[in-house]
Amino acid sequence: MTGRVLAINTGSTSTKIAYFVDGSKLFEQNLAHSVEALSEYDSVMDQDIMRKDAITEFLSERNIPLCDIDIIMARGGLITPIRTGIYEVTQAMRQALVEGKEGVHACNLSALIADDLAAEVNRAKAASGMAETCKAYIPDPPMADEVIPEAKVYGLPEFSRRPLFHALNSRAMCRRYARSKGVRYQDLTVIVAHMGGGTSVTLHKGGNVIDTNDALGGDGPISAERAGSLPCFPLVDMCFSGKYTKSEIKKRLVGKGGAVAWFGTNDFREITARADAEPEGREALFLKGYCLGIAKYIASLTADVCGKVDAIILTGGIAYSEKIVSSIASRVEFIAPVVVYPGENELESLAENGYSILSGESEIKTYDPNMSL
């Protein structure tokens, strides 16, 4: 692999970047944004210039000339309709991300920042007498919709399941597993449980994600910061209790739900330590429920493929916990072999896709907001 790839992944309070040279990671940096700095902006979408400047300042400190960058890869944002693949950042995509019709989230900033940085890189290249060849792309967008129609059906016709999952990492881990077995990703049927601040469980078949939960919309298992699926009547009562605004209810479901609601922390290391100290306490009970919920969701997805699953992959930051992994694995290993790939691996996945572009191996797609899935 040859070339220099800058990868960008924007989160709620930080911007993660990594720089790869000829396939090797030169550095990875988490650029944290203080509460005070973020409080100056009315919306997360107003933070684009501040975050871009933080990246260019850091690159300058590391003596990385902008003109050296060949390609910029960014985490995908909340846009539909879209299919899996690699997309060049265009004006139509920018408009969809800014409008935020599918939701406003920090991940919407990644493509905008990458595109603005690519313009700066090209200006630097032109000033150095180089061709202006740098472009920005998003691979494996999180809302790519390949879910089979019957998996979207709810009991009310007004509702339809929206797929929103940890696409970058889940697909990367499937490709990693396929390489370890000497087969193609497209020839496998794999269930991936990504366990982090949110939890997404995805069923991969034929290179597509044919079923999953809406990991940002209150659907699926409990997570560190998200309540997961809840009983309808008590939730309706909460909404009409007069105690909460609409935005506060949403925050309780996503952001202040899950472990945060139970214990005031999203740190599973802390919760696990408390559970070890008090095996009959609330923390131990919560962890049992957390593991059982993920195992149940994994098992439920096997119905889509009549139980024919090649592997189950457990990944994400919480997959570093041997206790949690073993608890989940013991409940689902009767279905298929369980493989553990801890960590997020999203920056590496961005770079992997970047090098596939540089080598000419990938087809580049164009986002069309009017396309029909």
GIDA-V331510 format. One record per pair of residues at least 4 apart in sequence whose C-alpha atoms are under 7 Angstrom apart, sorted by the first residue. I is the first residue (numbers start at 1). J is the second residue. D is the distance in whole Angstrom. If there is no record, write none. Layout:
i:I j:J d:D
i:I j:J d:D
This chain:
i:1 j:22 d:5
i:1 j:23 d:5
i:1 j:355 d:7
i:2 j:22 d:4
i:2 j:23 d:6
i:3 j:21 d:6
i:3 j:22 d:5
i:3 j:70 d:6
i:4 j:20 d:6
i:4 j:21 d:5
i:4 j:22 d:6
i:4 j:69 d:5
i:4 j:70 d:5
i:4 j:71 d:7
i:5 j:19 d:6
i:5 j:20 d:5
i:5 j:21 d:7
i:5 j:69 d:6
i:5 j:70 d:6
i:5 j:71 d:5
i:5 j:72 d:6
i:5 j:351 d:6
i:5 j:354 d:7
i:6 j:18 d:6
i:6 j:19 d:5
i:6 j:20 d:6
i:6 j:69 d:7
i:6 j:71 d:6
i:6 j:72 d:5
i:6 j:73 d:6
i:7 j:17 d:5
i:7 j:18 d:5
i:7 j:19 d:6
i:7 j:72 d:6
i:7 j:73 d:5
i:7 j:74 d:6
i:7 j:347 d:6
i:7 j:350 d:6
i:7 j:351 d:6
i:8 j:16 d:6
i:8 j:17 d:5
i:8 j:18 d:7
i:8 j:73 d:6
i:8 j:74 d:5
i:8 j:75 d:6
i:8 j:110 d:6
i:9 j:15 d:6
i:9 j:16 d:5
i:9 j:17 d:6
i:9 j:74 d:6
i:9 j:75 d:5
i:9 j:110 d:6
i:10 j:14 d:6
i:10 j:15 d:4
i:10 j:16 d:6
i:10 j:106 d:6
i:10 j:107 d:5
i:10 j:109 d:7
i:10 j:110 d:5
i:11 j:15 d:6
i:11 j:106 d:5
i:11 j:107 d:6
i:12 j:106 d:5
i:13 j:32 d:6
i:13 j:33 d:5
i:14 j:30 d:6
i:14 j:31 d:5
i:14 j:32 d:4
i:14 j:33 d:5
i:15 j:30 d:6
i:15 j:31 d:5
i:15 j:32 d:6
i:16 j:29 d:6
i:16 j:30 d:4
i:16 j:31 d:6
i:17 j:28 d:6
i:17 j:29 d:5
i:17 j:30 d:6
i:18 j:27 d:6
i:18 j:28 d:4
i:18 j:29 d:6
i:18 j:347 d:6
i:19 j:25 d:6
i:19 j:26 d:6
i:19 j:27 d:6
i:19 j:28 d:7
i:20 j:24 d:5
i:20 j:25 d:4
i:20 j:26 d:5
i:21 j:25 d:6
i:21 j:26 d:6
i:33 j:37 d:6
i:33 j:38 d:7
i:34 j:38 d:6
i:35 j:39 d:6
i:36 j:40 d:7
i:41 j:46 d:6
i:41 j:47 d:7
i:44 j:106 d:6
i:45 j:98 d:7
i:45 j:109 d:7
i:47 j:51 d:6
i:48 j:52 d:6
i:48 j:109 d:6
i:48 j:113 d:6
i:49 j:53 d:6
i:50 j:54 d:6
i:51 j:55 d:6
i:52 j:56 d:6
i:52 j:113 d:6
i:53 j:57 d:6
i:54 j:58 d:6
i:55 j:59 d:6
i:56 j:60 d:6
i:57 j:61 d:6
i:58 j:62 d:6
i:59 j:63 d:6
i:59 j:64 d:5
i:60 j:64 d:6
i:60 j:65 d:7
i:66 j:121 d:5
i:66 j:124 d:6
i:67 j:121 d:5
i:67 j:122 d:7
i:67 j:124 d:5
i:67 j:125 d:5
i:69 j:121 d:7
i:70 j:134 d:5
i:71 j:134 d:5
i:71 j:135 d:6
i:71 j:136 d:6
i:71 j:354 d:7
i:72 j:114 d:6
i:72 j:118 d:7
i:72 j:135 d:6
i:72 j:136 d:5
i:72 j:137 d:7
i:73 j:114 d:7
i:73 j:136 d:6
i:73 j:137 d:5
i:73 j:138 d:6
i:73 j:350 d:6
i:73 j:351 d:7
i:73 j:354 d:6
i:74 j:110 d:5
i:74 j:111 d:5
i:74 j:114 d:6
i:74 j:137 d:6
i:74 j:138 d:5
i:74 j:350 d:7
i:75 j:107 d:7
i:75 j:110 d:6
i:75 j:111 d:7
i:75 j:138 d:6
i:76 j:107 d:7
i:76 j:108 d:7
i:76 j:110 d:7
i:76 j:111 d:7
i:76 j:138 d:5
i:76 j:139 d:7
i:76 j:141 d:5
i:76 j:142 d:6
i:77 j:97 d:7
i:77 j:107 d:5
i:77 j:108 d:4
i:77 j:141 d:7
i:77 j:142 d:7
i:78 j:97 d:7
i:78 j:102 d:6
i:78 j:103 d:6
i:78 j:108 d:6
i:78 j:143 d:6
i:79 j:96 d:6
i:79 j:97 d:6
i:79 j:102 d:6
i:79 j:143 d:7
i:80 j:143 d:7
i:80 j:369 d:7
i:81 j:369 d:6
i:81 j:371 d:7
i:81 j:373 d:7
i:82 j:144 d:5
i:82 j:145 d:6
i:83 j:144 d:5
i:83 j:145 d:6
i:83 j:146 d:7
i:84 j:140 d:6
i:84 j:141 d:6
i:84 j:144 d:5
i:85 j:139 d:6
i:85 j:140 d:6
i:85 j:365 d:7
i:86 j:137 d:7
i:86 j:138 d:6
i:86 j:139 d:4
i:86 j:140 d:6
i:86 j:364 d:5
i:86 j:365 d:6
i:87 j:137 d:5
i:87 j:138 d:5
i:87 j:139 d:6
i:87 j:364 d:6
i:87 j:365 d:5
i:87 j:366 d:6
i:87 j:367 d:7
i:88 j:136 d:6
i:88 j:137 d:4
i:88 j:138 d:6
i:88 j:364 d:7
i:88 j:365 d:7
i:88 j:366 d:6
i:89 j:93 d:6
i:89 j:111 d:7
i:89 j:115 d:6
i:89 j:136 d:6
i:89 j:137 d:5
i:89 j:138 d:7
i:90 j:94 d:6
i:91 j:95 d:6
i:92 j:96 d:6
i:93 j:97 d:6
i:93 j:367 d:6
i:94 j:98 d:6
i:94 j:112 d:6
i:95 j:99 d:6
i:96 j:100 d:6
i:97 j:108 d:6
i:100 j:104 d:5
i:104 j:108 d:7
i:109 j:113 d:6
i:110 j:114 d:6
i:111 j:115 d:6
i:111 j:138 d:7
i:112 j:116 d:6
i:113 j:117 d:6
i:114 j:118 d:6
i:114 j:136 d:6
i:115 j:119 d:6
i:115 j:136 d:5
i:116 j:120 d:7
i:117 j:121 d:6
i:118 j:122 d:6
i:118 j:134 d:6
i:118 j:135 d:6
i:118 j:136 d:6
i:119 j:123 d:6
i:120 j:124 d:6
i:121 j:125 d:6
i:121 j:134 d:7
i:122 j:126 d:6
i:122 j:132 d:5
i:122 j:133 d:7
i:122 j:134 d:6
i:123 j:127 d:6
i:124 j:128 d:6
i:125 j:129 d:6
i:125 j:130 d:5
i:125 j:131 d:6
i:125 j:132 d:6
i:126 j:130 d:5
i:126 j:131 d:6
i:126 j:132 d:6
i:139 j:350 d:7
i:139 j:353 d:7
i:140 j:167 d:6
i:140 j:168 d:6
i:141 j:167 d:6
i:142 j:164 d:5
i:142 j:165 d:5
i:142 j:166 d:6
i:142 j:167 d:5
i:143 j:163 d:6
i:143 j:164 d:5
i:143 j:165 d:7
i:145 j:163 d:6
i:146 j:208 d:6
i:146 j:209 d:6
i:146 j:210 d:5
i:147 j:151 d:7
i:147 j:209 d:6
i:147 j:210 d:4
i:147 j:211 d:5
i:148 j:210 d:5
i:148 j:211 d:7
i:151 j:211 d:6
i:152 j:160 d:5
i:152 j:161 d:5
i:153 j:160 d:6
i:153 j:161 d:7
i:154 j:159 d:6
i:154 j:160 d:6
i:162 j:214 d:6
i:163 j:212 d:6
i:163 j:213 d:6
i:163 j:214 d:5
i:164 j:213 d:7
i:164 j:214 d:5
i:164 j:215 d:6
i:164 j:216 d:7
i:165 j:200 d:5
i:165 j:213 d:7
i:165 j:214 d:6
i:165 j:215 d:6
i:166 j:170 d:6
i:166 j:194 d:7
i:166 j:200 d:6
i:167 j:171 d:6
i:168 j:172 d:6
i:168 j:346 d:6
i:168 j:349 d:6
i:169 j:173 d:6
i:169 j:344 d:6
i:169 j:345 d:6
i:169 j:346 d:5
i:169 j:349 d:7
i:170 j:174 d:6
i:170 j:192 d:6
i:170 j:194 d:7
i:171 j:175 d:6
i:172 j:176 d:6
i:172 j:349 d:6
i:173 j:177 d:6
i:174 j:178 d:6
i:174 j:185 d:6
i:175 j:179 d:6
i:175 j:185 d:5
i:176 j:180 d:6
i:177 j:181 d:6
i:178 j:182 d:6
i:178 j:183 d:5
i:178 j:184 d:6
i:178 j:185 d:5
i:179 j:183 d:6
i:183 j:187 d:7
i:185 j:207 d:6
i:186 j:205 d:7
i:186 j:206 d:4
i:186 j:207 d:4
i:187 j:206 d:6
i:188 j:205 d:6
i:188 j:206 d:6
i:188 j:310 d:6
i:189 j:204 d:5
i:189 j:205 d:5
i:189 j:206 d:7
i:189 j:309 d:5
i:189 j:310 d:5
i:190 j:203 d:6
i:190 j:204 d:5
i:190 j:205 d:7
i:190 j:309 d:6
i:190 j:310 d:6
i:190 j:311 d:5
i:190 j:312 d:6
i:191 j:201 d:7
i:191 j:202 d:6
i:191 j:203 d:5
i:191 j:204 d:6
i:191 j:298 d:7
i:191 j:311 d:7
i:191 j:312 d:5
i:191 j:313 d:6
i:192 j:201 d:6
i:192 j:202 d:5
i:192 j:203 d:7
i:192 j:312 d:6
i:192 j:313 d:5
i:192 j:314 d:6
i:193 j:200 d:6
i:193 j:201 d:4
i:193 j:202 d:7
i:193 j:313 d:6
i:193 j:314 d:5
i:193 j:315 d:6
i:194 j:199 d:6
i:194 j:200 d:5
i:194 j:201 d:6
i:194 j:314 d:6
i:194 j:315 d:5
i:194 j:316 d:5
i:195 j:199 d:5
i:195 j:200 d:7
i:195 j:315 d:6
i:195 j:316 d:5
i:195 j:317 d:6
i:195 j:318 d:5
i:195 j:319 d:7
i:196 j:224 d:7
i:196 j:316 d:5
i:196 j:317 d:5
i:196 j:318 d:6
i:197 j:223 d:6
i:197 j:224 d:5
i:197 j:225 d:5
i:198 j:215 d:6
i:198 j:223 d:5
i:198 j:224 d:6
i:198 j:225 d:6
i:198 j:226 d:6
i:199 j:215 d:6
i:199 j:221 d:6
i:199 j:223 d:5
i:200 j:212 d:7
i:200 j:213 d:6
i:200 j:215 d:5
i:201 j:212 d:6
i:201 j:213 d:6
i:201 j:298 d:7
i:202 j:209 d:6
i:202 j:211 d:6
i:202 j:212 d:5
i:203 j:209 d:5
i:203 j:210 d:6
i:203 j:211 d:5
i:203 j:212 d:6
i:203 j:301 d:7
i:204 j:208 d:5
i:204 j:209 d:4
i:204 j:210 d:6
i:205 j:209 d:6
i:205 j:210 d:7
i:213 j:219 d:6
i:213 j:220 d:5
i:214 j:218 d:7
i:214 j:219 d:5
i:214 j:220 d:7
i:215 j:219 d:6
i:215 j:220 d:7
i:216 j:254 d:7
i:218 j:227 d:7
i:218 j:228 d:5
i:218 j:229 d:6
i:218 j:253 d:6
i:218 j:254 d:7
i:219 j:228 d:5
i:219 j:229 d:5
i:220 j:228 d:5
i:220 j:229 d:5
i:221 j:228 d:5
i:221 j:229 d:6
i:221 j:293 d:5
i:221 j:294 d:6
i:222 j:226 d:6
i:222 j:227 d:5
i:222 j:228 d:4
i:222 j:258 d:6
i:222 j:290 d:6
i:222 j:293 d:7
i:223 j:227 d:7
i:223 j:228 d:7
i:223 j:258 d:5
i:223 j:259 d:7
i:224 j:258 d:5
i:224 j:259 d:5
i:224 j:260 d:6
i:224 j:266 d:5
i:225 j:254 d:6
i:225 j:255 d:5
i:225 j:256 d:6
i:225 j:257 d:5
i:225 j:258 d:5
i:225 j:259 d:6
i:225 j:260 d:6
i:225 j:266 d:6
i:226 j:253 d:6
i:226 j:254 d:5
i:226 j:255 d:6
i:226 j:256 d:7
i:226 j:257 d:4
i:226 j:258 d:5
i:227 j:253 d:5
i:227 j:254 d:7
i:227 j:257 d:4
i:227 j:258 d:4
i:231 j:235 d:6
i:232 j:236 d:6
i:233 j:237 d:6
i:234 j:238 d:6
i:235 j:239 d:6
i:236 j:240 d:6
i:237 j:241 d:6
i:239 j:244 d:7
i:239 j:249 d:7
i:244 j:248 d:6
i:244 j:249 d:6
i:245 j:249 d:6
i:246 j:250 d:6
i:247 j:251 d:6
i:248 j:252 d:6
i:249 j:253 d:6
i:250 j:254 d:6
i:251 j:255 d:5
i:251 j:256 d:6
i:252 j:256 d:5
i:252 j:257 d:5
i:253 j:257 d:5
i:256 j:260 d:5
i:256 j:261 d:6
i:257 j:261 d:5
i:258 j:262 d:6
i:259 j:263 d:6
i:259 j:264 d:7
i:259 j:265 d:6
i:259 j:266 d:6
i:260 j:264 d:4
i:260 j:265 d:5
i:260 j:266 d:5
i:267 j:271 d:7
i:268 j:272 d:6
i:269 j:273 d:6
i:270 j:274 d:6
i:271 j:275 d:6
i:271 j:283 d:6
i:272 j:276 d:6
i:273 j:277 d:6
i:274 j:278 d:6
i:274 j:283 d:6
i:275 j:279 d:5
i:275 j:281 d:7
i:275 j:283 d:5
i:275 j:284 d:4
i:279 j:284 d:6
i:280 j:284 d:6
i:281 j:285 d:7
i:282 j:286 d:6
i:283 j:287 d:6
i:284 j:288 d:6
i:285 j:289 d:6
i:286 j:290 d:6
i:287 j:291 d:6
i:288 j:292 d:6
i:289 j:293 d:6
i:290 j:294 d:6
i:291 j:295 d:6
i:291 j:324 d:7
i:291 j:327 d:6
i:291 j:328 d:5
i:292 j:296 d:6
i:292 j:328 d:7
i:293 j:297 d:6
i:294 j:298 d:6
i:295 j:299 d:6
i:295 j:328 d:6
i:295 j:331 d:6
i:295 j:332 d:6
i:296 j:300 d:6
i:297 j:301 d:6
i:299 j:332 d:7
i:302 j:306 d:6
i:302 j:307 d:5
i:303 j:307 d:6
i:309 j:336 d:6
i:310 j:336 d:6
i:311 j:336 d:5
i:311 j:337 d:5
i:311 j:338 d:6
i:312 j:336 d:6
i:312 j:337 d:6
i:312 j:338 d:5
i:312 j:339 d:6
i:313 j:338 d:6
i:313 j:339 d:5
i:313 j:340 d:6
i:314 j:319 d:6
i:314 j:339 d:6
i:314 j:340 d:5
i:314 j:341 d:6
i:315 j:319 d:5
i:315 j:340 d:6
i:315 j:341 d:5
i:315 j:342 d:5
i:315 j:343 d:6
i:316 j:342 d:5
i:316 j:343 d:4
i:316 j:344 d:5
i:317 j:342 d:6
i:317 j:343 d:4
i:317 j:344 d:6
i:319 j:325 d:6
i:319 j:342 d:5
i:319 j:343 d:7
i:320 j:342 d:5
i:321 j:325 d:6
i:322 j:326 d:6
i:323 j:327 d:6
i:324 j:328 d:6
i:325 j:329 d:6
i:326 j:330 d:6
i:327 j:331 d:7
i:328 j:332 d:7
i:329 j:333 d:5
i:329 j:338 d:6
i:333 j:337 d:6
i:333 j:338 d:6
i:345 j:349 d:6
i:346 j:350 d:6
i:347 j:351 d:6
i:348 j:352 d:6
i:349 j:353 d:6
i:350 j:354 d:6
i:351 j:355 d:6
i:352 j:356 d:6
i:353 j:357 d:6
i:354 j:358 d:6
i:355 j:359 d:6
i:356 j:360 d:6
i:356 j:361 d:5
i:356 j:362 d:6
i:357 j:361 d:6
i:357 j:362 d:5
